[in-house]
Amino acid sequence: MDSRLATAARVAGIAPFHVMEVQTAARALEAAGRSVVHMEIGEPDFPTPPAVLEAARAALAGGGIYYTSALGLPELRRAIARHYGERYGADVDPERVIVTAGSSAALLLVMALLVDRDDEILLADPGYPCNRHFVRVLEGAPVGIPVGPERGYQLSADLVDARWSARTRGVLIASPSNPTGTMVAPGAMRDIARAVAARGGQLVVDEIYLGLAYEGEPRSVLSFADDAFVVSSFSKYFNMTGWRLGWIVAPRRHVRDLEKLAQNLYISPATVSQRAALACFRPDTLALLEERRRAFRERRDFLVPALRELGFGVPVMPGGGFFVYADCSRFSRDSLAFCRDVLERTGVAITPGVDFGEHRAAEHVRFSYTIALDKLREGVARLRGALVPA
Amino acid sequence: MDSRLATAARVAGIAPFHVMEVQTAARALEAAGRSVVHMEIGEPDFPTPPAVLEAARAALAGGGIYYTSALGLPELRRAIARHYGERYGADVDPERVIVTAGSSAALLLVMALLVDRDDEILLADPGYPCNRHFVRVLEGAPVGIPVGPERGYQLSADLVDARWSARTRGVLIASPSNPTGTMVAPGAMRDIARAVAARGGQLVVDEIYLGLAYEGEPRSVLSFADDAFVVSSFSKYFNMTGWRLGWIVAPRRHVRDLEKLAQNLYISPATVSQRAALACFRPDTLALLEERRRAFRERRDFLVPALRELGFGVPVMPGGGFFVYADCSRFSRDSLAFCRDVLERTGVAITPGVDFGEHRAAEHVRFSYTIALDKLREGVARLRGALVPA
């Protein structure tokens, strides 16, 4: 082979997103005049809150759009820390908060800090594909542990214990999870934290969707495990996807090393985004976001029963986020072909389970409820007329 | 050792920036009422051009600050490609342009694409530390090749040939270089490209400072080597540091894999920054930037002779960027201690050579001319009264 074509081994180890194929086909349908109901999109439809836009405008008026500290603006680090106290009852020192270029940067930094060659990180399968890809990019070994509805699609202390090996460095939990929307209850999370600590490992919790929890009072792992790394984001609850802003809360002993890595790998997060994000924590913004959270819950409460009625299996009610992971085996055991076919016949775009791992992935699809209720109704109506049991 | 304190081996392999220590000490002096002349700063003092701020305001008014394509806005990719034609006479297909979250993301993506475990990338020593750190983070082996003034502080085809090993994967050239400001002439770059191609390797050229070249017509490697990867940035010439925006121009055969990596590692670059950057290529913005480039040249033309007169060695006139790499051995052979001492005695902040590699690093310091001419004069005057030959 021409060596100029060669790429690093990791490139082959990272699967492409099959949903991109669905999106390309959906765009082609739209270009041909068909209407498409987009239930494949992983970003909230709600626009950035007005006060955040206003804060961005004020930052532009100030004009000094220079680098910030690699750790982020001190006032934003303080605001994030305060939010943990006010929202989750967790006492977080602002010195432990590191503002990042999205949770993407947060995950890369944490994995760069922790993962040596062939070090294993345990993750739930199904799970968000990028999470395992960050481990792979840094030459670690992501270990997907199959979890089904009987476990709420989540890891537990016993699974962690059973799969721990001499090469295991830590565990990455997403709660709420993408694609399943399920959460790890505080008691179970505490058990996981203990199991990981007993092994001398590290617990990383992706709380990107924690703001969008629909049952009771959501708890951050930080309210009971100071030693966990938390990765979070302004994209989902705060509706700031295009701003590319997230954060890490790290154990204090690791902040200096994360700062060094952030200086080298990112310099600093985008300045306008940071100044804008300060407005996220204003009471009027939080009131608006709570309204939107209720809208998401309303969509979920419509969509899940509707999908069940259509014949999809949704054995666990998603507790947060904006996804439903649905068993489509009544219709197909080839979720990629199923998604193609559903799109072609009904104009409803959904994401094949194969994007989220290997465990029964071909028998599942992901529905997003990031579109308004009337569009969800339209999507369900189209499916009702078109689905045929296999 | 407590395993919870352990970090991946790469963390120890990445040196902290010593300039941070200088900056912390400088801030302490300022807090104590002393005036500091900042000649350590690596970002242009000029604010973001007004038309860019205006374009950002317009993007906010539009309100749809969502994710973009992982490759960036198509219109921005086209504008960057067109700029290569208009400015550098290089014919670049927009499909080869990948917009990134700063040149930081560009370098990470290219190294993630190319570098397998222990693969060597050849770089000049002295050089920008992050460049070698990106290689190390991805488990490659950066190989710093000592280069002095007799080689213009740059690699050449003969050095590449001499240091190529079975593990060498490619060469990373920065032209103009940080810290030396020196450039690789087109003929020499063509020879390097040929030498690398003959070995079946990859040439990556950091052209971050190419817009700030002061002699003749600067050439992009793309005007004669379609096979090179170019990494560039909106930070320096376009004065958009805090916006975190850069780009890659890649050989066409690698664009799909880079897209896959970008989707996984970044999702997309910041949307407001991308919309703002479209205004960089307006004639009025380019006229302003050319004015600022002439101001940088004027500063250089003052600073280099002034430093020589003070007794610093500047054997090669920097051809671009905004740095002077100066031999301080007449005063000290411990550049870190020298920087501390100069700051303490004169309030002039400069960067120790040890931040840029190992080759005679303790006998060099880096001066930035990212401050106005009157401040540069003030800095030189302070040094004149305080420097004592060792």
Interface residues (C-beta under 8 A of the other chain):
Chain A: D2 S3 R4 L5 T7 A8 A9 R10 V11 I14 P16 F17 M20 E43 P47 T48 L53 A56 R57 L60 G63 G64 I65 Y66 Y67 T68 A101 G102 S104 A105 L108 A112 L113 L114 V115 D116 R117 D119 P129 C130 H133 F134 V137 L138 E139 A197 G200 G201 Q202 D227 M240 T241 G242 W243 R244 P251 R253 H254 D257 K260 L261 Q263 N264 L265 Y266 I267 S268 P269 A270 T271 V272 S273
Chain B: D2 S3 R4 L5 T7 A8 A9 R10 V11 I14 P16 F17 M20 E43 P47 T48 L53 A56 R57 L60 G63 G64 I65 Y66 Y67 T68 A101 G102 S104 A105 L108 A112 L113 L114 V115 D116 R117 D119 P129 C130 H133 F134 V137 L138 E139 A197 G200 G201 Q202 D227 M240 T241 G242 W243 R244 P251 R253 H254 D257 K260 L261 Q263 N264 L265 Y266 I267 S268 P269 A270 T271 V272 S273
